[in-house]
């Protein structure tokens, strides 16, 4: 059995759609990353994986220092990619991954097949892990895993807060949800989704 701890990146320094395509962490985001590192320090994890996005790399950094080991960059746990030609990613994201209270959820069967391929790649990356590890990733990627692990057909099944830690395990070739991380606060999403 392999334990996987999925950490959502800390608060980004810039809002989605601004001048910076791949922002790093805000001052609060750096504090959140330090807090996640302290929590992870007691878990005796062997591996560290990170999305290539700057906000994930910076969230991983305090734990890398503690573990005296660098993260392996794993493209498959990066941010969901909008299809070519989408110019308003905010609207596209809201249409495919609505998470607000009172808004109907979308089903994976109703989204573009490329999104299902992306989800399957995220899951495949986690099923390949043979050692307990920390994985620094994104809101939608964590939802993709939680959806599969719980057998949900919905694209959004949880709302992980910044630097929250969601625990999964791989058992007999299947992904299982052990514990959801802390939920985000209302208004916490800053539209900082990468390409």
Secondary structure, 3 states (H helix, E strand, C coil): CEEEEEEECCCECCCCCCCCCCCCECHHHHHHHHHHHHHHHCCCCCEEEECCCHHHHHHHHHHHHHHCCCCEECHHHCCCCCCCCCCCHHHHHHHHCCCCCCCCCCEHHHCCHHHHHHHHHHHHHHHCCCCCEEEEECHHHHHHHHHHHHCCCECCCCCECCCCEEEEEEECCEEEEEECCCECCCCCCCCCCCC
